[in-house]
Amino acid sequence: MTTASETRNWLELPLDVTASILSRLGAIEILNSAQSVCCQWRKICKDPLMWRSIDMHKLGEVCDMDYDLEKMCVHAVDRSCGNLLDINVEHFGSDELLIYIAERSGHLKRLRLVLCYNISDEGLSEAASKLPFLEELEISHCSISKDALETVGRCCPLLKSFKFNIQGCRRFRVESDDDALAIAQTMPNLHNLQLFGNRLTNDGLQAILNGCPYLESLDLRQCFNVSLEGNLEKRCVECIKDLRRPYDSTHDYEFDTEVHDTGSSDEDYPSGISDIDLMSDDYDDYFEFSGASDISDFYDEYLVFG
């Protein structure tokens, strides 16, 4: 049994070690709990360097709470003070939020958008025009057309990794090389490309191989209109170090891999966060992100969750 004298006092850790530990939490965990532990952790959590990476996907049990995740994300971006390099947004997001991120994060290198149904071609295009240093982009299960992809390619010349994923569909007659051609014509520096569930054909694949000569990794799982055989298969094997074929296993793919005949539609999960902060006098964060209307609501929730 651990005695009181053997219990670790986390406040005695060096500040850089504490900051390293806290940086491994998602933005929701930091704002919801970590920053409220003590004044020292609060100070560390307000350091702009803590917000070079913002992870907004670990919603967990707070997904049914009535909080505004967009406002919380804006707050996290503001805390970065222009130092943001990497952001992951899942299950929420809008054109306004994406443009806000881009305008205040001109040196952003990695952007991940998953299940963001309220982001349009226009919003993505405007944001891309403000992100010339973007190197990695994922757009999974979002409604984005070839026009926006072309804009991304033209505005983000340093793009090296691109994931553009949907859910697999077995309607072989539904073919389209629009996405493949947009990628081939505007993203010549790609090293890694994932097109899970895309409707491209062999012609689209040929265009990608011609237009993206530096490709090292290519994921074509559930791209059922592609038939890897003959010269095309030989070229892929010779040029691509890591090739995932249309019928390869999907065991390591994080999203739903059930194949549909008519496409797919994932539900958007409402979610949110509270920012219960007892370590300072500025309770603005709590009232901004939560549904609390006055100070009595604040203490009611503190008594329940604190």
N, C-alpha and C positions, 0 to 999 in steps of 0.2 A: 504494500500500500504506500502511495506517495504521501509524504508528510508535508506540512505547510512550508517547512524550510526548503523542501526539494522542488516546490512548485516554481515553474519558470515565470519570471516577471518580464513580460514582453516589452514593457516600457524601457527596459535596460538594454535592449538591442541597439546597435549603432543605427543612426538614422538612415544610412544608405541601405542597410540590410532590411529595415522595416519598409522602406520605399520599394525595394525590389519585391518583397512579399506582396505588398498591396497592389503593385502594378500587374500582378497576375490575376487579379479579380476583374470581373467585367464592370462596366460603368454603373450598371444597376446595383450591383453589390456594394460598390464604393459609396454611391450616393444614398443608398437605402440603409446601410448599416455601418460599414467600416469607418466612415468619417465621423460617426457619432460615438465612437468608443471612448475617445479622450481628446483633449486639446492638441496633444502632439500629433495624433493620427489625423485630426482635422487639418492641421497646418500642412502636413505632408500631402494630403488629398487635394489641397488647393494649389499645390505647386504646378505650374503649367507643364513642366516636363513629365508629370504623371499622366498627362493627357495627350501624349504623342500617339497613343493607340487607344481607340474607343471601340469597345465591344458591346453591342446592343442586342445580343441574341439570347442571353441566358435569362429568359423570362420566368421560367419555373412556376412556382405557386402563385406569383403575383399576376398571372396572366388574366385573371378575372377581376382584378381590382380596378377601380375607376380613377385612373391616373392618366395624364397626358404624356405619352412617351416622346412625342415630338418636342414638347417644351423641355423635357428633361435632356433630350439629345442636343438641343440648342444650347442649354446651360453647359453641357459637357464640352461642346465645341468652343464656347466662349472661354471656358477655363483653360483651353489649350493655348490661347493667345497667339495663334498662328503657327504653333509647333506641331499641329496634327499631321501625321504621316500615314495613318492606317485607320480605317473606320469600317465597321461591319454593322449594317442595318438590316434587321429581319422582321417581317410581319407587320411593319408599319412604314410610314414615310410618304412624302408627297413631293411634288415639284418644288414647292416653296422651301421645304427642308433641304432637299438636295442642292438647290442653288445657294441657300444660306451656307451650307457646308463648303461648297466650292469657292464662294466669295471670300471666305475667311480662312481658307486652307490651300493657298496657292501652290504649296509644295507637296500636296498630297501624293503619295506613291501607290497606295493600295486602297481600293474601294470595292466593297462587297454589298450587293443589293439582292435580297432574297425575299420572295413573296411580297414585294412592294407593288401592289396593284394600282396605287394612286400616282405612280411615277409614269409620265407620258414621254413620247418621243421628244416633244418640245422641251420638257424639263431636263431630260438627260442630255439633249444637244446643247442647251444653254450652259449646263453645268460643265460639260466636257470642254467647252470653249474657254473655261477658266482653269483647267487642270492640265497644263502643258507638260508636267513632270510625272503624270500618271504612268506607272509601270505594270500594275496588276489590276485587272477588273473582272469581277464576276457579276453576271446578271442571270439569276436563276428563278424560273417560274414568275417572270414579269412579262408584261405585254409590251414588247419593244420591236419596232420594225427595222427593215434594212436601211431606211433613210437615217435613222438615229445611229445605227452602226457605222455608216459611212462617215457621219459627222464625228463620231468618237475616233475613228481611225485617222481622220485628217487632223483633228485637234490634239491628239495624244500620240505624237510620233515616237515616244519612248516606250510605248506599250509592248511588253514582252510576254505577258501571260493573260489569256482571255478565256473565261468560262461563260458559255451562253447555253443554258440548259432548260429543257422543258420535259414533259412526261412523254414517254414513248407511245407511238400510235402505229397500229398494224395496218392501217389503210394504205396499201402500197400505191394506190393511184393518186394519193395526195402527195405530190412531189413539188419541191420548190428549192431552187438553188439561189434564191435572192440573198439569204444570209451569207452563204458561202462566197458568193461573188463580191458582196460588200467587204467581207473580211479579206479576201484575196487581193482586192484592188486598193485597200487603204491601210492594211496592217502588215507591212512587209517585214517588220522586225520581230514578229512573234517567235517565241521559242517553245511556248506551251499553249495548246489549244484543246478545250473540251467542248464538245457539241452534243451532249447527251440528249437523245430523243429528237434530234434535228431531222428535217425532211429532205436534206440534200441528197443528190444522186451522185453517180460516179463522175459526171461532168463537173459538178460542184467541187468534189474532192480533187479532181485534176487541177481545177483552177486554184485551189488552196495550195497544193503542192508547188504549182508554178509561181504563185505570188508570194509565198512565205518560205523562202529558201533556208531559213535558219531553224525551222521546226525540229524539235527534239522529242517532244511528247505530243501525242494526238489521241484523244479519247472519242471514239465514234460509237460507243455503246448505245444500243437501241436506235441507231440510225438505220432503219430497216430497208431504206431505198438504196443503200450502198451495198454493192456486191464485190467483195475483195477477191479477185481472182486474176489469173493471167499476168499481164504486164503491170497492171495497176497494183496488184498485190506485191509484185516484185519490187516496184518502185517504193512502195510504203515501207516494206521490210528493210530495204537498203538505206532509205533516208531517215526513217524515224526510229530512234532508240527505244522509246517506250510507246508501243502501239496497242491500243485497246480496240478490239474489233466489235462490230455490231452485236454479236451474240455472246460476247464475253460475260463472265460473271459480274453481277452488280452488288456483290456482298459488301463491298466497301464504299458504296455510294450512299450518302447520308439522307437522301430524300426518298419519297415513295417511288418504287420501281415497278409497280403493277402496270401492265400494258393495257391500254384502252383502245377501243375501236373508234371512238369519236373524240379523242383528245382527253384533256383532264382539267379539273378545276379544284384547286385546293382552297379550303376555307381560310379566311383571315381570322387570326385569333386576337381578340381584344386583350390588351395587356397594359400594365402600367407600373408605377413605382411611387413609393412614399419616400420622403426625405426628412425623417425625424431627426432633428438636430438639436441636442440639448447642450452642446458644448460652446455655444456662443449666443449672442442676443439676436442674430439675424436669422429669423425663422422664415424669411421670404421664400427660400427654396421649397420648403414644405408646402406652403400655401400655393405656390406656383404650380407644382407638379400634381398635388393631390386634389381631392374634392372637398377638403375641409373649408368651411366658410368662415369660421372664426376661431378664436383661441380655445374655446370650450371643445370644439371638435378635435383640436390638436391634442389636448390632454385626454380626451376620451380614447383616441387611438393609441396614445402612449400607454395608457393603463392596460389596453388589450394586448398590444404587441411589444411594449417595452419591458 
